[in-house]
Amino acid sequence: MTDTAASYILTLSCADEVGIVAAVSGHLAQIDGFILDSQQYADLDAGRFFMRVHFAPAGRGFPTDVSALRSSLEPIADRFAMTLDLHDTAERPRLLIAVSKASHCLNDLLYRWRARSLPVEIAAVVSNHDDLRELVEWHGIAYHHLPVLPETKAEQETQLLSLVEETGTDYVVLARYMQILSGECVDALAGRCINIHHSFLPSFKGARPYRRAHARGVKLIGATAHFVTRDLDEGPIIEQDVERVDHRATEADMIRIGRDTEAHVLARAVRWTAERRVLLNGNRTIVFR
């Protein structure tokens, strides 16, 4: 392998059949590509195959740019009718983060981004409140206050989607954004919008879920990160985690534990998505670790 920092990630999905791995790895060897990591999964029930390959240039035969590299893969994609994506690892996905008043998930993402432990660029932050402007602008990130009223919701979502377009956003992250997106907005962001919510759904919906969970004596507190679909809080799950509590936990304890869990789960989901480790498989996800 040549001494270079350049590398690429190839992800693909197609109908499962013999010869896919051999075709991909053989082609990369033919063009002087050095495989750094390769993972694959066959969903036998659905008859689908998924693959993620991280590779780097290893000789003079390697294509000179991403366009040429992508063109070289087209015959394989056509042969197996693949859905195929290719990304230069030097190009970090751009996020637009949407929040309301709670700061725990946003603050965690901003810290990880600033510490360069999250492989993304944050294009902007959008909120239906102005409470978190100072925090965001301290980090040098643009803050857009887009209030929401029942009579202006459609207009506000149009502004949100315009910001997605203007900022070159790859993914929208709902970091405790306490608004339900319309079906039209969800469709426009299909496969590109990540949400986080506590684990009490559907048992404790609505306001003050921790108070009602505490009164019920729940023993597990958790969080779920998922892609947003028209089915509220039921999109393909990317990551989940739980923390055990007992009778000594107060409502305040449960809220604190819940917020920490939400922040950690969302950060992992964002990082794995940014690293091109998450592939959609119907109403499920394939997450290559």
Sequence and secondary structure as in RCSB ss.txt:
>XXXX:A:sequence
MTDTAASYILTLSCADEVGIVAAVSGHLAQIDGFILDSQQYADLDAGRFFMRVHFAPAGRGFPTDVSALRSSLEP
IADRFAMTLDLHDTAERPRLLIAVSKASHCLNDLLYRWRARSLPVEIAAVVSNHDDLRELVEWHGIAYHHLPVLP
ETKAEQETQLLSLVEETGTDYVVLARYMQILSGECVDALAGRCINIHHSFLPSFKGARPYRRAHARGVKLIGATA
HFVTRDLDEGPIIEQDVERVDHRATEADMIRIGRDTEAHVLARAVRWTAERRVLLNGNRTIVFR
>XXXX:A:secstr
  S    EEEEEEEE  TTHHHHHHHHHHHTTEEEEEEEEEEETTTTEEEEEEEEEE STTS SSHHHHHHHHHH
HHHHHT EEEEEETTS  EEEEEE S  HHHHHHHHHHHTT S  EEEEEEESSSTTHHHHHHTT  EEE    G
GGHHHHHHHHHHHHHHTT SEEEESS      HHHHHHTTTSEEEEEETTTTTT SS HHHHHHHHT  EEEEEE
EE  SSTT S EEEEEEEE  TT  HHHHHHHHHHHHHHHHHHHHHHHHTT EEEETTEEEE  
